[in-house]
Amino acid sequence: MRIPAEQPFVPVILGGDIGTYSLAREFHEQYNVICAVVPSVLTGITRHSRILDARPFAEQSDDAAFSRFLAGLGAELSGPGQRPLLLLGGADPHIRFIARNAEALGGYFTIPYVGEELLDRTTGKDAFYELCRELEVPFPRTIVHDCASGAGTAGLGPALQAEGIGFPAIVKPSDGVAWGAAEFRGKKKVHTVGSAPELEQLVAAAVRAGYAGTLVIQDLVPGGDSGMNIATFFSDRQGIVRFASCGSVLVEEHAPGALGNSAAIIAEPNERLVEDGKRILDELRWTGFSMFDVKLDPRDGSYRFFELNPRLGRNHFYISAAGHNVARFYVEEYLEGGLREPERFEQSRTEHLYTILPLRLLRRYVPAHRTEQVQRLIKAKAYSHPLAYRKETDPRRWYYILVSTLNHYRKFKRNPPVMG
């Protein structure tokens, strides 16, 4: 699908996953515009669509080449009338790239993200946990190991003991971009280690693979996937939080490359998450969208904050499906001079079921305390799949959606979810 010359503005979205398509769908639903989407490769998610113009670029890890490509795309799409362009990112590496190249790209695009300095302060998990400590926001008991220090793992045992962290424990990188570039056998987005020798082996493998960032080692908060929660916020350009939407995770994916990705979410209000999330964002004077991963700790009933994502999450469509199209916030705040209804804070309170699973498969893994609610939402047709957009008309696309949805039976058989 090509972008019409008369279209008033163009969102340019870096990425090619479900979150990227969701954004393109949201702009089409709200404003009837075609988005330019820039994946590294074309997949079924971006093929045969009538709501996006796919412009693949493979060398996205090459800053100079990617910046030149986007400058050319910006010149083409803005045209002689200097049509407004929004530059959006679907994953953390995209946000980092945009921040690093904001000066060069700012001549072509409106950029709705914070700068590098604030990214450094918040997206490194060790820095984020220090901020939580200062603001008295609950987070898991944590120590940080510097892989570049050369100190090895000799001091890990006493440090874990002093912090009250036993095994199994969670290990994850503070620098997700650098972790993505390090390759070693058995690498996951997040590791669960069962013993001190297993932890030492993981750290050694990461160092050999060239990872020079820090590793966050923390207490394993008990409970299954359904203990996870998502809190998404939008802050205006003055750093004032204007919108919040929370979701309770029902099921997560557990394949190594997708570990931690939500597969089903119920959009519903959560006052405690909003209160703590706002406290963090107010302190930072954050602007634009942000998203927190949080887990309910059954030991004391607290909601423990895991991380701040400087963007909309991969599964953010749960927000729009519940009646608050996220495209509106981008356009009003960044292209139209500011959100309507100045100084008003809005919180989503509509229950809605978001799922990328077949409903029959979903029902197998719904926790008992959520069964009645899920059945009620399904019966009321209050559920959505982000890829199932009725305005898509190509049968090849609908075939892909059917196959990819049913493929979850195979994926869940190989890597079943963790039940409570």
GUDOBA-257094 format. One record per residue (C-alpha): residue number from 1; y, x, z. Coordinates in Angstrom, 3 decimals, m for minus. Layout:
REM GUDOBA-257094
(NUM (Y X Z))
...
END
This chain:
REM GUDOBA-257094
(1 (0.000 0.000 0.000))
(2 (3.386 1.421 m0.968))
(3 (6.537 0.945 1.083))
(4 (9.064 m1.365 m0.632))
(5 (12.454 0.178 m1.431))
(6 (14.185 m2.803 0.167))
(7 (12.389 m2.419 3.524))
(8 (15.154 m1.931 6.149))
(9 (13.453 0.835 8.176))
(10 (10.173 2.779 8.153))
(11 (8.009 3.805 11.121))
(12 (6.230 7.095 10.371))
(13 (3.170 7.434 12.620))
(14 (1.294 10.724 13.073))
(15 (m2.441 10.224 13.568))
(16 (m5.276 8.108 12.270))
(17 (m7.112 6.552 15.223))
(18 (m7.202 3.027 16.646))
(19 (m3.908 3.574 18.448))
(20 (m2.221 4.597 15.208))
(21 (m3.498 1.521 13.377))
(22 (m2.493 m0.664 16.327))
(23 (1.107 0.570 16.030))
(24 (1.134 m0.121 12.283))
(25 (m0.229 m3.611 12.956))
(26 (2.369 m4.263 15.647))
(27 (5.264 m3.315 13.367))
(28 (3.825 m5.493 10.609))
(29 (3.338 m8.461 12.938))
(30 (6.820 m8.221 14.451))
(31 (8.938 m7.137 11.458))
(32 (6.717 m7.493 8.360))
(33 (7.220 m3.801 7.517))
(34 (4.819 m1.240 6.055))
(35 (4.349 1.942 8.112))
(36 (3.768 5.414 6.717))
(37 (0.741 6.860 8.536))
(38 (m0.030 10.610 8.524))
(39 (m3.658 11.318 9.494))
(40 (m5.288 14.720 9.092))
(41 (m8.041 13.021 7.045))
(42 (m8.567 9.510 5.762))
(43 (m11.135 7.443 7.662))
(44 (m12.182 3.824 7.631))
(45 (m9.423 3.044 10.120))
(46 (m6.686 3.895 7.604))
(47 (m8.436 3.112 4.308))
(48 (m8.030 m0.081 2.245))
(49 (m5.172 m1.420 4.379))
(50 (m2.302 m3.551 3.118))
(51 (m0.069 m2.859 6.135))
(52 (0.215 0.930 5.924))
(53 (0.864 3.714 3.444))
(54 (m1.507 6.592 4.305))
(55 (m0.141 10.094 3.616))
(56 (m2.853 12.502 4.847))
(57 (m1.940 16.087 5.716))
(58 (m4.766 18.383 6.809))
(59 (m2.897 21.373 8.271))
(60 (m1.356 19.617 11.245))
(61 (m1.970 22.611 13.510))
(62 (0.423 24.691 11.361))
(63 (3.854 23.814 12.757))
(64 (5.850 25.235 9.865))
(65 (3.735 23.597 7.160))
(66 (3.578 20.255 8.969))
(67 (7.329 20.288 9.579))
(68 (8.001 20.968 5.890))
(69 (5.652 18.157 4.881))
(70 (7.394 15.689 7.194))
(71 (10.849 16.819 6.052))
(72 (9.795 16.072 2.475))
(73 (8.369 12.718 3.507))
(74 (11.551 11.947 5.431))
(75 (13.746 12.740 2.417))
(76 (11.568 10.544 0.216))
(77 (11.408 7.548 2.553))
(78 (15.033 7.569 3.680))
(79 (16.222 7.544 0.081))
(80 (19.816 7.636 m1.133))
(81 (20.859 4.936 1.351))
(82 (19.653 6.956 4.352))
(83 (17.256 4.254 5.508))
(84 (16.384 4.674 9.245))
(85 (13.011 6.293 9.994))
(86 (11.195 6.254 13.360))
(87 (8.876 9.211 14.025))
(88 (5.966 8.261 16.297))
(89 (2.901 10.155 17.523))
(90 (m0.562 8.808 18.238))
(91 (m1.862 11.665 20.419))
(92 (m0.575 14.343 22.819))
(93 (m0.571 17.165 20.200))
(94 (1.696 15.020 18.022))
(95 (4.173 14.504 20.874))
(96 (4.192 18.236 21.594))
(97 (4.719 18.995 17.895))
(98 (7.599 16.517 17.678))
(99 (9.240 17.997 20.797))
(100 (8.921 21.567 19.483))
(101 (10.402 20.625 16.123))
(102 (12.884 17.966 17.221))
(103 (15.911 19.884 15.948))
(104 (14.490 20.307 12.428))
(105 (13.049 16.801 12.201))
(106 (15.996 15.062 13.846))
(107 (17.923 15.227 10.584))
(108 (15.454 12.823 9.007))
(109 (13.980 10.798 11.861))
(110 (14.925 8.937 15.013))
(111 (12.744 10.448 17.767))
(112 (11.937 8.166 20.768))
(113 (10.372 10.832 23.012))
(114 (11.435 13.137 25.837))
(115 (12.066 16.835 25.211))
(116 (9.897 19.874 25.889))
(117 (11.326 20.600 29.335))
(118 (10.363 17.202 30.716))
(119 (7.003 17.342 28.949))
(120 (6.251 20.640 30.687))
(121 (7.179 19.177 34.047))
(122 (4.973 16.114 33.753))
(123 (2.070 16.478 31.351))
(124 (0.547 19.538 32.968))
(125 (m1.757 17.914 35.507))
(126 (m1.029 20.494 38.204))
(127 (2.728 19.825 37.903))
(128 (2.118 16.075 37.869))
(129 (0.097 16.184 41.083))
(130 (2.810 18.202 42.808))
(131 (5.287 15.469 41.830))
(132 (2.928 12.809 43.212))
(133 (2.695 14.751 46.446))
(134 (6.497 14.873 46.761))
(135 (6.843 11.127 46.087))
(136 (3.843 10.143 48.256))
(137 (2.019 8.565 45.327))
(138 (m1.772 8.677 45.889))
(139 (m3.805 11.102 43.738))
(140 (m7.267 12.684 44.083))
(141 (m7.689 15.711 46.354))
(142 (m7.051 18.606 43.991))
(143 (m6.992 22.372 43.551))
(144 (m5.828 24.273 40.468))
(145 (m7.599 27.337 39.015))
(146 (m5.652 29.662 36.704))
(147 (m8.012 30.863 33.964))
(148 (m5.545 33.561 32.884))
(149 (m5.294 35.182 36.328))
(150 (m8.371 37.376 35.905))
(151 (m9.367 36.582 39.471))
(152 (m12.665 34.984 38.454))
(153 (m14.223 32.257 40.550))
(154 (m14.679 34.101 43.847))
(155 (m12.018 32.121 45.687))
(156 (m13.001 28.690 44.426))
(157 (m15.512 27.899 47.177))
(158 (m13.133 28.403 50.115))
(159 (m10.324 26.611 48.278))
(160 (m12.517 23.580 47.599))
(161 (m13.708 23.524 51.194))
(162 (m10.151 23.756 52.545))
(163 (m9.080 20.774 50.443))
(164 (m12.167 18.742 51.359))
(165 (m13.570 18.640 47.804))
(166 (m17.349 18.542 47.584))
(167 (m19.841 18.135 44.740))
(168 (m20.066 16.453 42.356))
(169 (m16.486 17.283 41.410))
(170 (m14.293 16.586 38.398))
(171 (m12.993 19.441 36.217))
(172 (m10.374 18.909 33.509))
(173 (m7.748 21.029 31.750))
(174 (m4.092 20.771 32.651))
(175 (m3.216 21.689 29.052))
(176 (m5.077 19.230 26.837))
(177 (m3.711 20.754 23.608))
(178 (m4.935 24.298 24.444))
(179 (m8.255 22.840 25.634))
(180 (m8.679 21.123 22.290))
(181 (m8.355 24.493 20.521))
(182 (m10.992 26.186 22.724))
(183 (m14.546 25.759 21.431))
(184 (m17.695 26.290 23.475))
(185 (m21.050 24.629 23.781))
(186 (m21.087 21.518 25.932))
(187 (m17.294 21.162 26.136))
(188 (m16.024 17.705 27.115))
(189 (m12.618 16.161 27.708))
(190 (m13.576 15.846 31.386))
(191 (m16.514 17.530 33.138))
(192 (m18.451 16.383 36.186))
(193 (m20.037 19.409 37.878))
(194 (m22.801 19.042 40.444))
(195 (m22.768 22.434 42.151))
(196 (m20.825 25.649 42.677))
(197 (m22.955 27.621 40.128))
(198 (m22.352 24.902 37.517))
(199 (m18.610 25.098 38.169))
(200 (m18.641 28.894 37.814))
(201 (m20.527 28.648 34.501))
(202 (m18.009 26.139 33.137))
(203 (m15.014 28.270 34.106))
(204 (m16.598 31.376 32.570))
(205 (m17.368 29.528 29.319))
(206 (m13.790 28.266 29.078))
(207 (m12.362 31.767 29.640))
(208 (m14.690 33.284 27.015))
(209 (m13.554 30.617 24.543))
(210 (m9.949 31.736 25.015))
(211 (m8.642 28.987 27.277))
(212 (m5.831 30.577 29.280))
(213 (m4.379 27.512 30.977))
(214 (m5.219 26.066 34.364))
(215 (m8.193 23.901 35.280))
(216 (m7.769 21.006 37.671))
(217 (m10.730 20.639 40.055))
(218 (m10.676 17.491 42.104))
(219 (m12.487 15.052 44.281))
(220 (m14.690 12.596 42.389))
(221 (m13.311 9.147 43.151))
(222 (m16.450 6.987 43.454))
(223 (m17.087 3.876 41.434))
(224 (m17.825 2.991 37.837))
(225 (m15.672 2.419 34.798))
(226 (m14.321 m0.833 36.198))
(227 (m12.395 1.080 38.863))
(228 (m10.119 2.515 36.175))
(229 (m6.682 1.030 35.510))
(230 (m3.894 1.585 33.000))
(231 (m0.169 1.152 33.628))
(232 (2.226 1.328 30.671))
(233 (6.025 1.437 31.005))
(234 (9.065 1.483 28.754))
(235 (12.278 3.142 29.942))
(236 (15.573 2.859 28.083))
(237 (17.711 5.812 26.959))
(238 (19.530 5.820 30.302))
(239 (16.236 6.392 32.118))
(240 (15.979 2.865 33.537))
(241 (12.502 1.288 33.566))
(242 (12.735 m1.961 31.614))
(243 (9.136 m3.051 31.067))
(244 (5.680 m2.662 32.622))
(245 (2.213 m3.844 31.646))
(246 (m1.024 m3.150 33.517))
(247 (m4.639 m3.352 32.452))
(248 (m7.944 m3.242 34.324))
(249 (m10.660 m1.351 32.481))
(250 (m14.031 m3.076 32.157))
(251 (m15.961 m0.466 30.170))
(252 (m15.291 3.068 28.933))
(253 (m16.885 5.128 26.196))
(254 (m19.097 8.003 27.338))
(255 (m19.871 9.932 24.165))
(256 (m18.734 13.579 24.718))
(257 (m15.846 13.411 22.223))
(258 (m14.614 10.033 23.433))
(259 (m15.226 10.308 27.171))
(260 (m12.699 8.260 29.104))
(261 (m11.526 6.129 26.185))
(262 (m11.374 2.481 27.203))
(263 (m13.623 0.115 25.248))
(264 (m12.586 m3.124 26.987))
(265 (m9.524 m3.944 29.114))
(266 (m8.185 m7.041 30.824))
(267 (m4.397 m7.217 30.706))
(268 (m3.208 m8.502 34.077))
(269 (m0.366 m7.809 36.562))
(270 (m0.706 m5.196 39.316))
(271 (2.307 m4.909 41.610))
(272 (1.131 m1.753 43.399))
(273 (0.707 0.193 40.162))
(274 (4.116 m0.908 38.932))
(275 (5.808 0.102 42.192))
(276 (4.300 3.611 42.240))
(277 (4.708 4.149 38.505))
(278 (8.378 3.150 38.627))
(279 (8.967 5.560 41.508))
(280 (7.674 8.462 39.404))
(281 (9.621 7.469 36.283))
(282 (12.846 6.873 38.210))
(283 (12.591 10.357 39.698))
(284 (12.084 11.881 36.238))
(285 (14.733 9.740 34.493))
(286 (12.068 9.187 31.843))
(287 (12.921 7.652 28.461))
(288 (10.667 5.780 26.036))
(289 (7.061 4.774 26.623))
(290 (4.762 6.318 29.231))
(291 (1.254 5.503 30.399))
(292 (m0.605 6.308 33.620))
(293 (m4.359 6.546 34.144))
(294 (m5.212 5.344 37.652))
(295 (m8.422 4.671 39.601))
(296 (m9.016 2.365 42.543))
(297 (m10.554 4.349 45.399))
(298 (m13.037 2.045 47.172))
(299 (m13.025 4.302 50.231))
(300 (m9.500 3.342 51.277))
(301 (m8.293 0.796 48.697))
(302 (m5.630 3.113 47.268))
(303 (m4.836 3.471 43.565))
(304 (m5.031 7.172 42.756))
(305 (m2.913 8.388 39.839))
(306 (m4.667 10.805 37.467))
(307 (m2.041 11.642 34.832))
(308 (1.106 10.654 32.969))
(309 (0.777 10.321 29.196))
(310 (4.127 10.768 27.386))
(311 (3.383 8.013 24.861))
(312 (1.551 4.786 24.283))
(313 (m2.175 5.084 24.942))
(314 (m4.908 4.867 22.315))
(315 (m5.755 1.350 23.518))
(316 (m2.208 0.128 24.059))
(317 (m2.803 m2.966 21.891))
(318 (m3.783 m4.756 25.097))
(319 (m0.015 m5.045 25.730))
(320 (0.865 m6.663 22.403))
(321 (m2.195 m8.907 22.501))
(322 (m0.913 m10.292 25.820))
(323 (2.375 m11.277 24.213))
(324 (4.671 m8.219 24.434))
(325 (4.740 m6.499 21.036))
(326 (5.586 m2.848 21.695))
(327 (7.299 m2.441 18.308))
(328 (10.190 m4.557 19.579))
(329 (11.076 m1.986 22.256))
(330 (11.252 0.862 19.732))
(331 (13.396 m1.055 17.262))
(332 (15.810 m2.675 19.708))
(333 (16.391 0.428 21.828))
(334 (16.422 3.143 19.161))
(335 (17.542 1.408 15.940))
(336 (19.626 m1.564 17.107))
(337 (21.704 0.005 19.865))
(338 (19.766 m1.097 22.927))
(339 (17.379 m3.666 24.360))
(340 (18.534 m7.241 24.470))
(341 (19.177 m8.715 27.923))
(342 (20.738 m5.576 29.458))
(343 (19.429 m4.354 32.823))
(344 (16.617 m6.894 32.933))
(345 (13.197 m5.648 34.105))
(346 (10.226 m7.399 32.510))
(347 (6.580 m7.314 33.570))
(348 (3.671 m8.653 31.566))
(349 (1.772 m11.285 33.545))
(350 (m0.461 m12.856 30.885))
(351 (m4.220 m12.305 31.170))
(352 (m5.869 m11.217 27.931))
(353 (m9.127 m9.469 27.000))
(354 (m8.877 m6.414 24.730))
(355 (m12.184 m5.147 23.334))
(356 (m13.517 m2.927 20.566))
(357 (m17.096 m3.968 21.446))
(358 (m19.181 m6.856 20.143))
(359 (m18.923 m9.604 22.735))
(360 (m22.690 m9.637 23.294))
(361 (m22.655 m5.922 24.105))
(362 (m19.602 m6.291 26.304))
(363 (m21.302 m8.970 28.406))
(364 (m24.083 m6.501 29.286))
(365 (m21.650 m4.194 31.045))
(366 (m19.112 m6.521 32.609))
(367 (m19.167 m5.954 36.400))
(368 (m20.287 m8.951 38.421))
(369 (m16.868 m9.583 39.962))
(370 (m15.348 m9.852 36.464))
(371 (m17.993 m12.049 34.780))
(372 (m16.333 m15.400 35.408))
(373 (m12.913 m14.114 34.308))
(374 (m14.266 m12.581 31.084))
(375 (m16.203 m15.729 30.215))
(376 (m13.086 m17.824 30.814))
(377 (m10.977 m15.624 28.522))
(378 (m13.602 m15.646 25.784))
(379 (m13.935 m19.423 25.989))
(380 (m10.153 m19.769 25.722))
(381 (m10.107 m17.395 22.674))
(382 (m7.818 m15.116 24.700))
(383 (m9.372 m11.916 23.381))
(384 (m8.490 m9.442 20.603))
(385 (m9.889 m6.521 18.612))
(386 (m7.089 m4.183 17.439))
(387 (m8.578 m3.645 13.963))
(388 (m9.312 m7.330 13.303))
(389 (m5.995 m8.277 11.688))
(390 (m6.159 m11.424 9.568))
(391 (m3.561 m10.187 7.105))
(392 (m5.934 m7.457 5.939))
(393 (m7.632 m8.828 2.818))
(394 (m9.762 m6.038 1.358))
(395 (m13.482 m6.826 1.938))
(396 (m14.271 m3.094 2.153))
(397 (m12.072 m2.883 5.228))
(398 (m13.759 m5.814 6.939))
(399 (m17.136 m4.253 6.172))
(400 (m15.993 m1.047 7.914))
(401 (m14.795 m3.009 10.958))
(402 (m18.136 m4.832 11.175))
(403 (m20.189 m1.626 10.909))
(404 (m18.010 0.373 13.320))
(405 (m18.081 m2.442 15.875))
(406 (m21.853 m2.835 15.705))
(407 (m22.238 0.955 15.879))
(408 (m21.324 0.718 19.568))
(409 (m24.865 m0.535 20.268))
(410 (m26.183 2.857 19.142))
(411 (m23.448 4.833 20.928))
(412 (m23.929 2.981 24.219))
(413 (m27.688 3.457 24.034))
(414 (m27.205 7.214 23.741))
(415 (m24.368 7.420 26.281))
(416 (m24.411 4.355 28.548))
(417 (m21.346 3.420 30.618))
(418 (m21.156 4.180 34.322))
(419 (m21.518 0.992 36.312))
(420 (m20.100 0.603 39.803))
END
